[in-house]
Amino acid sequence: MPFAQCSDIDIYYETHGSGFPVLFISGLGAGTWAWEPQVPFFSRRYRMIVFDNRGAGRTSTPPGPYSIEQMALDTVRLLHSLDIEKTFVAGLSMGGMIAQELALILPHRIQGLVLAATHSGGNMRISGSDEVYQRLMDNSGLGPEEIVDKNIPILFSPESVTNRPKLIQAYRERQKDIPVQPEHAFAAQQAAIQGFDCSDRLGKIQAPTLLLAGEDDQLIPADNARRMAEHIPDSRIKILPQAGHLIHMEQLDEFNQTVNEFFQARL
């Protein structure tokens, strides 16, 4: 299994395909497996790179605290270790927050930036309901499969939960084989999200940016993308209907095609 030694941690990563690099960054508690639906499509067109963030998957899970900036610096070190000078970047949820910091750290090395189902933190953040957020974060007394079942109505749109059993079952099956995240690492990632604030720096993002959001996202409402689009200079936005937080799974074909068209226009 490939690992990159990056400062105080070892980062587990995978590469698929060849061509211009595309780096995909995962959200809270997620890792390489989160982007499995994208692999067949993007690996035919690009050198697709996925990895486990600090505190998740096979990457090291040191004691907290963590910060989004720290995880962005982890990502910088991974790019250095892979000798990648320029890349496209796509980040989902917490991964979108890491991607914002990364674009500010490496302004001339990000060829195009996709921020999906994410927010900029600070006073600009538009939160979902406290009840939904607390339900997602409270895993006390639950086993891995019970946690997955609890989260499905939060992460997916009502339409998918009700009418797309194959999609929901595929998500369940994928979650069965993932490494269990230690409680301290989950709490450290969660605290990093709460402490994140890029709201007053969005105007400094130089990379062309595509903002994607699900119209039915209960965790990070689509208005976050609309608000961010007003502040990132070279940005465009697309809201995907009948999609919750995991837009890259619920609207798989539209997500892949939209992101690919955005990247191809910037090659």
VMD Tcl script that draws the C-alpha trace (Angstrom):
set ca {
  {0.00 0.00 0.00}
  {1.42 3.43 -0.93}
  {2.18 5.86 1.88}
  {3.83 9.29 1.78}
  {5.74 10.45 4.85}
  {4.54 14.00 5.43}
  {5.93 15.77 8.49}
  {4.51 14.01 11.56}
  {2.18 11.58 9.74}
  {2.13 8.96 7.02}
  {-0.55 9.65 4.40}
  {-2.19 6.75 2.60}
  {-2.98 7.55 -1.02}
  {-4.02 5.90 -4.27}
  {-3.53 6.91 -7.90}
  {-5.70 5.80 -10.78}
  {-5.15 6.39 -14.48}
  {-2.76 8.78 -16.19}
  {-2.74 12.28 -17.58}
  {-3.10 15.68 -15.96}
  {-3.41 15.28 -12.16}
  {-6.73 15.66 -10.35}
  {-6.65 15.59 -6.56}
  {-9.87 14.66 -4.72}
  {-10.16 15.62 -1.02}
  {-12.62 13.85 1.29}
  {-14.87 15.08 4.06}
  {-15.30 14.35 7.76}
  {-14.37 10.76 8.64}
  {-14.06 9.82 4.97}
  {-11.15 8.84 2.76}
  {-10.21 7.19 -0.51}
  {-13.36 5.05 -0.54}
  {-15.58 8.14 -0.72}
  {-14.47 8.74 -4.32}
  {-14.86 5.17 -5.59}
  {-17.90 6.19 -7.71}
  {-15.66 8.70 -9.52}
  {-12.75 6.35 -10.27}
  {-14.07 4.70 -13.47}
  {-14.90 8.07 -15.04}
  {-11.92 10.23 -14.06}
  {-9.20 7.57 -14.28}
  {-9.90 7.29 -18.04}
  {-9.13 10.97 -18.48}
  {-6.71 12.06 -15.74}
  {-4.19 10.93 -13.18}
  {-6.69 10.69 -10.33}
  {-5.27 10.99 -6.80}
  {-7.26 10.18 -3.66}
  {-6.01 9.96 -0.09}
  {-7.04 9.62 3.54}
  {-6.93 12.84 5.55}
  {-5.13 13.14 8.84}
  {-7.17 11.18 11.36}
  {-9.05 8.95 8.90}
  {-8.64 5.67 7.06}
  {-5.11 4.28 6.82}
  {-3.44 7.66 7.37}
  {-1.95 8.33 10.80}
  {-4.40 9.34 13.54}
  {-2.32 11.42 15.97}
  {-3.85 13.14 19.01}
  {-5.60 16.45 18.32}
  {-6.05 19.26 17.95}
  {-6.23 19.36 14.15}
  {-6.92 22.37 11.97}
  {-8.09 22.75 8.38}
  {-4.91 24.68 7.58}
  {-2.85 21.82 9.02}
  {-4.66 19.32 6.81}
  {-4.08 21.61 3.81}
  {-0.36 21.58 4.61}
  {-0.52 17.79 4.79}
  {-1.93 17.92 1.27}
  {0.86 20.23 0.10}
  {3.42 17.72 1.36}
  {1.62 14.90 -0.43}
  {1.77 16.85 -3.70}
  {5.48 17.48 -3.14}
  {6.11 13.79 -2.48}
  {4.35 12.90 -5.75}
  {6.29 15.60 -7.68}
  {3.09 17.30 -8.80}
  {3.65 20.85 -9.95}
  {0.13 21.68 -11.17}
  {-3.15 19.96 -10.48}
  {-6.89 20.25 -10.50}
  {-8.44 19.98 -7.03}
  {-11.93 18.86 -5.99}
  {-13.01 18.89 -2.36}
  {-16.28 17.82 -0.78}
  {-17.60 19.13 2.56}
  {-14.58 19.29 4.92}
  {-12.53 18.47 1.85}
  {-13.83 21.67 0.27}
  {-12.58 23.61 3.28}
  {-9.15 21.99 2.94}
  {-9.25 22.83 -0.78}
  {-9.89 26.52 -0.03}
  {-6.83 26.68 2.22}
  {-4.80 24.74 -0.34}
  {-5.73 27.20 -3.09}
  {-4.50 30.05 -0.89}
  {-1.24 28.28 0.01}
  {-0.46 27.26 -3.61}
  {-2.15 29.95 -5.72}
  {-0.14 29.28 -8.89}
  {-0.31 25.48 -8.78}
  {-4.07 24.94 -8.74}
  {-5.28 24.79 -12.35}
  {-8.93 24.64 -11.36}
  {-10.82 24.29 -8.09}
  {-14.10 22.48 -7.38}
  {-15.76 23.21 -4.03}
  {-18.66 20.83 -3.45}
  {-21.19 20.82 -0.60}
  {-19.01 23.06 1.54}
  {-18.87 26.43 3.27}
  {-16.29 29.11 4.03}
  {-16.77 29.19 7.80}
  {-16.93 32.25 9.99}
  {-19.79 34.72 9.80}
  {-20.46 33.77 6.20}
  {-21.37 30.19 7.07}
  {-25.04 29.22 6.75}
  {-25.71 26.26 9.01}
  {-28.28 23.53 8.78}
  {-30.47 22.83 11.79}
  {-28.76 22.12 15.11}
  {-30.87 18.97 15.45}
  {-29.58 17.48 12.21}
  {-25.97 18.37 12.98}
  {-26.13 16.91 16.49}
  {-27.71 13.72 15.16}
  {-24.83 13.32 12.71}
  {-22.17 13.88 15.36}
  {-23.66 11.76 18.14}
  {-22.48 8.18 17.63}
  {-22.57 7.20 21.30}
  {-23.53 3.59 21.90}
  {-23.85 2.76 18.20}
  {-22.02 0.14 16.18}
  {-20.60 0.88 12.71}
  {-23.67 -0.36 10.80}
  {-26.02 1.53 13.12}
  {-24.04 4.73 12.51}
  {-24.35 4.26 8.75}
  {-28.13 3.73 8.99}
  {-28.50 6.77 11.26}
  {-26.63 8.98 8.81}
  {-28.36 7.95 5.57}
  {-31.41 10.26 5.99}
  {-29.01 13.10 6.84}
  {-26.58 12.64 3.96}
  {-29.04 11.81 1.17}
  {-32.08 13.61 -0.15}
  {-35.56 12.36 0.80}
  {-36.12 11.39 -2.84}
  {-33.11 9.05 -2.84}
  {-33.92 7.55 0.55}
  {-37.45 6.75 -0.61}
  {-37.05 5.87 -4.28}
  {-33.45 4.78 -4.92}
  {-32.83 1.62 -2.88}
  {-29.90 0.49 -5.06}
  {-28.02 3.74 -4.41}
  {-28.61 3.49 -0.65}
  {-27.61 -0.18 -0.55}
  {-24.43 0.52 -2.52}
  {-23.54 3.19 0.05}
  {-24.18 0.75 2.90}
  {-22.00 -1.90 1.28}
  {-19.14 0.54 0.69}
  {-19.19 1.68 4.32}
  {-18.88 -1.88 5.64}
  {-15.24 -2.27 4.68}
  {-13.84 1.10 5.68}
  {-11.36 1.44 8.57}
  {-13.01 2.45 11.84}
  {-12.11 6.04 12.75}
  {-10.88 6.48 16.35}
  {-13.16 8.66 18.47}
  {-10.37 11.15 19.23}
  {-9.67 11.63 15.52}
  {-13.36 12.11 14.67}
  {-13.60 14.74 17.44}
  {-10.40 16.45 16.22}
  {-11.66 16.67 12.64}
  {-15.02 17.94 13.86}
  {-13.31 20.64 15.95}
  {-11.19 21.64 12.93}
  {-14.38 22.25 10.95}
  {-15.83 24.38 13.73}
  {-12.64 26.46 13.88}
  {-12.38 26.97 10.13}
  {-12.85 30.47 8.72}
  {-11.91 31.45 5.18}
  {-14.73 33.95 4.77}
  {-12.58 37.08 4.67}
  {-10.02 35.48 2.30}
  {-12.27 34.17 -0.46}
  {-11.41 37.18 -2.61}
  {-7.77 36.03 -2.63}
  {-8.51 32.68 -4.30}
  {-6.93 32.95 -7.74}
  {-7.88 29.58 -9.21}
  {-10.93 29.36 -11.48}
  {-13.57 27.88 -9.17}
  {-16.66 25.77 -9.66}
  {-19.09 25.70 -6.73}
  {-21.48 22.73 -6.54}
  {-24.25 22.13 -4.02}
  {-27.25 19.90 -3.49}
  {-30.58 21.67 -3.30}
  {-31.67 19.30 -0.50}
  {-28.45 19.39 1.55}
  {-29.47 19.43 5.22}
  {-25.93 19.79 6.58}
  {-24.48 22.54 4.40}
  {-27.35 24.34 2.68}
  {-26.91 25.36 -0.94}
  {-27.03 29.05 0.03}
  {-23.43 28.64 1.21}
  {-22.35 28.08 -2.39}
  {-24.43 31.02 -3.58}
  {-22.83 33.28 -0.99}
  {-19.30 32.06 -1.73}
  {-19.81 32.64 -5.44}
  {-20.33 36.33 -4.71}
  {-16.84 36.60 -3.19}
  {-14.55 34.27 -5.20}
  {-13.42 36.34 -8.20}
  {-13.37 33.74 -10.99}
  {-16.21 31.47 -9.95}
  {-19.35 29.85 -11.27}
  {-22.03 27.88 -9.47}
  {-24.35 24.97 -10.14}
  {-27.05 23.69 -7.78}
  {-28.01 20.06 -8.33}
  {-31.69 19.22 -7.76}
  {-32.81 16.20 -5.74}
  {-29.41 15.91 -4.10}
  {-28.42 16.05 -0.46}
  {-24.94 16.33 0.99}
  {-23.34 13.49 -0.99}
  {-23.97 15.08 -4.36}
  {-21.15 13.15 -6.04}
  {-23.08 9.93 -5.37}
  {-26.68 11.04 -5.76}
  {-26.10 12.91 -9.02}
  {-23.16 10.82 -10.17}
  {-23.33 11.40 -13.92}
  {-24.14 15.09 -13.70}
  {-21.43 15.65 -11.09}
  {-18.80 13.86 -13.16}
  {-19.75 15.53 -16.44}
  {-19.96 19.01 -14.91}
  {-16.59 18.70 -13.20}
  {-14.95 17.22 -16.29}
  {-16.25 19.99 -18.54}
  {-14.93 22.56 -16.09}
  {-11.50 20.91 -16.02}
  {-11.31 20.36 -19.79}
  {-11.94 24.04 -20.42}
  {-8.86 24.82 -18.33}
  {-6.36 22.33 -19.70}
}
mol new
graphics top color blue
foreach p $ca { graphics top sphere $p radius 0.5 }
foreach p [lrange $ca 0 end-1] q [lrange $ca 1 end] { graphics top cylinder $p $q radius 0.2 }
display resetview
